[in-house]
Amino acid sequence: MEADVIGLDSPGVAIQVIDHRDYTHHLLFDWDGELIGHVQDRFTEEVQTDLQPAKILNRVRFRARNVGHHETDAKLLSPIFDWVVLDEAIDVLQGLDQLSIIEHFMDFLEAIRDPPVDDVEFTALYLHLDDANEELIDQSDPVTFYFDDQDLVHTPVNLEREPDVYVTISPLKRPFACDHTFRDLIVHQLKCQIRDLYYRQGGQPPEQYQVNGIGLHDTELAPFEHQAQ
């Protein structure tokens, strides 16, 4: 999808998106990321509640958010949904030495090995980078997501500020030491997230992110080649 910023004024940022069928969409976001309006002529109001049109419109909106966030001063994306931040986090993690890996990820690995609850879906860790996204400065306590009957719930989490990156690891099927191998597993999970962020905006990820594995935990995401256009 082609997307361009076409206006900046006091209400916010206007963005034009041309989708895969060459339909034009005009979207307006305020400077804090709130969607003010989405004008398009591809779908009528009567069919916008249908699941497939709704998915297409969501992809258009996420594409617009990415362009507006990266090309203006508007805050249209949370860091955890910004693949630029994720890519920078990968560089940071790949530069960690053995002692730093243990410092930042030992508790995380222990929580995956010995979770505090049963029926675990995945264990999450929320990471904080410095202002330049060049150093890993802190991380949350591990958070275990598990099923309580049919509901996916999680152990308590206390975040003093919005995380820059989060990682989710499913129960391990083979043993891992807290070393570069475990760090590489975390990096792979971030690559899967970047892959899914491209899918979320109706795009094909670059080759280095065309990887297998669980990324975003979003059951409605589909690979680019399986998306209805």
Buried (B, 14 or more C-beta within 10 A) or exposed (E): BEBEBEEBEEEBBBBBBBBBEEBEBBBBBBBEBEBEEBEBEBBEEEEEEEEEBBBBBBBBBBBBBBBBBBBBEBBBBBBBBBBBBBBBBBEBBEEBEEEBBBBBBEBBBEBBEEBEEEEBBBBBBBBBBEEEBEEBEBBBBBBBBBEEEEEEEBBEEEEEEEBBBBBBBBEEEEEBEBEBEBBEBBBBBBBBBBBBBBBBBBBBBEEEBEBEEBBBBEEEBBEBEEBEE
